Structures are given as structure tokens and as C-alpha cells.
Amino acid sequence: MSSELEKKICQKHKLKIKTVDLKQSTVDEDKYLCIKCLIEKIDIQNMAMVEETKALIKQMKSEQQCNKIKENQRRMYNCQIFAEYFA
């Protein structure tokens, strides 16, 4: 009964357990989450998402810049053809 009572209190923050992580089966202590543990877990996931988003934005900007360069090169080539034609 004592261990059941201990599971209802977070060992790290000494707060009441509010959720159980069903995906994590390695360490029994890490399965039971208080509000602070849950917030920490969510923040870590969001930070990863922010980093992924930053990488995606950087890639999109790079592709956009590459497309602009190609478009400008095409325009310059067309201008050269017109200049040679009318010269």
C-alpha cells in the first residue's frame, strides 16, 4: 500500500500525479507525471518542433533564393538575345 501511495506523488517535484505516460515503459518512475513533469515534457517536444520549423523555414528561404537567381538568369539571357537581335 505504501508503494501505491508513493506512485501518487511525484518523486521529483513532490506533487500529485495527474497523468500516466503509456508510451514510456522503460522506467516505472518516469511513467507517472505531475503537472510540472508534464509541462517539462511538452516544452521539450515544442522546442524540438521549433528547431524543425526553423530548419524548414531556412530550407524554404534557400529554395526561394535559388529560384529567384534562376529566374533572373533566365531574364538576363532573354535580354541578351533581344539585344543581339536588335543590334
Secondary structure, 3 states (H helix, E strand, C coil): CHHHHHHCECCCCCCECCEECCCCCCCHHHHEECHHHHHHHHHHHHHHHHHHHHHHHHHHHHHHHHHHHHHHHHHHHHHHHHHHHHC
